[in-house]
Amino acid sequence: MFWDKLFRPPEPFATCAQVRAALQSKDDSYRGQALQALHHLAKHDPSIHAEALQIYREVLAGPVDAWTTVNAIRGLEALLGADQSYSAWQALLADDQPDDGIAMVVWSITDSRLVPRLLKLLERRTAVMVRRAILQILGKLATPGLRPVIEAYLVYPALRPEAIQALGELGDPDSIPHLEPFLQDESEIPNRDERGCVLRVCNLADDAIRSLNRRRNSDSRPRP
């Protein structure tokens, strides 16, 4: 699972040469760890920035897995800023990655300028794994105007939990009437809460509505 890769600590690569050697490995997890270590090295040693950038660009120029590519884009972004990495994210979202790879790519996005690409991907890729990831990230990016798009996915039981949570994160109280019908939905969802307890659709709907009501009450208070 890519989640294991996401949270695994990087190996102790101490030089750019060691990172380059590790990038020849056939293990995508090992290559990703090498690039994570390079991020750490570059953060603390400006003298290697030029070589680190060259490594990132070499990775992006070749056909590699999504996990390695994401780490290269993140490194490029850390050194040059989001504007320099934007086109690389666009290309990666347009790539024909397998479902788990594209879901991992989507989960790595923090730039709201990529929302149009995500919406196209939401239409083009029908795998539940991919669509769940996109709905969750759309909620976190909280871009205005997405409410109707996300509400349309409430009709799909497999995507309903992610759509409900995304609407709660978007912060538009107009979603409340669309969420209220699910307050009676006792369907269990795969995820557990932080205590390991079973969660149901009605729990998510209640949390989202409470959050939206707080937002509405906050917005209605007179400004000092």
N, C-alpha and C positions, 0 to 999 in steps of 0.2 A: 504493500500500500504506500502511496506517496505521502500519507500522513506521517509514516515512520521516518521517511527521509526529511520531512519538513522540520521535525523536532530533534533530529539526531545531531549531537554536537560535532563540529568539524574536527577532522584529524589534525595533528600538530605538524602541518607543513610549515617550514621555517623560511623557505626561499622561493623566489619565482621559478627557479630551475626545478625544484621539487614539485611545484604546482604543474608545470609543463609536463613533467614525467607522469604525474598522476592522470593528466588529461588523456594519456594514451591508453588508459585502462578501458576494458570492455564493460566495466561495472559503472552504470550511470550514477549510482549512489555515491561511489567513491569519487567520481569526477565532480559531482555537485559539492561534496565536502571539500575538495581541493579549492574550488572557486570561493566557497564560503571562507576558507582560511585566507585566501588572497584578499578578500574584502577587509578582513581584520588587519592583515599586514599593511595594506595600502592606507587604511585609516590612521595607522600609527607611524607610517614612514612615507612622507611625501616624496622622498627620493626615488621610490619605485613606481610612481604614478604612471610614467610614460610606458614602462614595460608592462604594468598591469593592464593599461588600456589596450596595448597591442595584443595581449593574451585574450582579453574579452572580445576584441574584434575578430581575432582568428577563430574563436569558438563560433561567433555569430555568422561567419562566412562559410562554415562547413555544415554538413547535415548531421546534426546530433539530436539527442532526445530532448524532450520538453524540459525536464528537470535541469539538465546542464545549461540549456539555453536561457531559462529563467534566471539562473544564478549569474550568467554572463551579463544579461540585461540589467540586473540589479546592480552589478558592479559598475557598469557603464553609467548608470543613473547616479550612483553615489559619487562618482568623480566628476561628471560633466553636467548633471542636472536632468530633470525630467524631459526637457525639450530634446535632448540628444538621444534619449532612449525611446521616445514616442514612436518613431517609425519602426523600430525593432519590435515593439509590442504589437503594432498593427500587423506586421508581417507574420508574427507568431500566431495571432488570432485567425489569420487567413489560411494558415497551414492546415494540412489534413492530418492532424494528430489523432491518435487513438483516443477513445473517450476518457480514460483516466488521465492521459496526458493533457488534453485540453481543459479538463476540469481543474487540474493543478495549476495550469497557466492562468485560468480565470481567477482562481483563489489568490493569486499573487498580485493582482492589479489593484492599484490605488489611485490611478489617474482618471478623473471623471471625464476627460476628453475622449476616452475610449468607449464611453457609453454607446454611441451609435454603432460601433463595431460589435459590442456585446448584444445589442438588440438584433442585429443581423444574424449573429451566431445563434441566438435564441430561436429564431425562425428556422435556421438551416439545420441545426443539430437537434435531433429528436430524442436522443438518449436521456433517460431520466437523470443519470449522474451529472451530465453536462448542464441540463436545464436547472437542476437544483443549485449547482454552483453559481450559475449566472444570476438566478433570482436572489440568492443570498448576497452576492456582491453588488447588485443593483440597489438593494436596500442599504448597504453600508455606504455606497457612494452618494446616496441621498440626492440625486439630481432632480430638480423640479420637472414636473410633467410626466413622470413615470407611473403615477398611480393607476391610470386606466390600463396600462400595459400589464402591470403586475396583477391587478384585480382579475384580468381575464384568465389567469392561471389558477384561480381559486376553484374552478370547476373540476380540476384534475386531482383526484385523491392523492396520487403519488407526489404531487408538487404542492399540495395545499399547505403543509407546514411551513415550507420555505416562503411561499407567497404571503402567508399571514405574518411571519416574522419580518419580511421585507417591508410590508405596509406599515408595521409598527415603527420600523426604523426610519422610513421616509418622513414620518411626522405630519402627514396631511390628515386632519380630523375628518375630512369628507369620506375617508375610508371606513369610518365606524359603522354606518349602515350595512356595508358589504361584509363586515366581520361579525356582526351580531348573530346571524343565523348559525354560526359555528360554535356559539357558546353552549349548545346542547350536543355537540359532536363528541362522543366518548371514544372515538377511534384512537388507538395507541399509535405513537410514532416511534421510529427506531431509536432515536436518541434518548438518553436519560438526562436528568438534571444533575447539578453538581453533587447531590447526595446519593446519586445512583437510583433515584426513584423513577417509576414509570411516568412518562409524560403523555398527555392526550391532546388532541386538536383543540378541545375546549380550553385547556390551560393556556395554550399559545394565543388563542383568540382573546381570552381575558387579559393576559399580559399586554397584548398589543393595544387593546381598547383603553386600558388604564393609562398606558404611555401616551396615547393620542389625546386622551382627556386632560392629562397633565399639561401637554403641549398647548392645547386649546385654552386652558385656564391661564397658563402663563402668558400667552399672546394677548389675552383679553385684559390683563391687568394694566392700569394706567402707568405710563412711563413717568419717572420722576423728572 
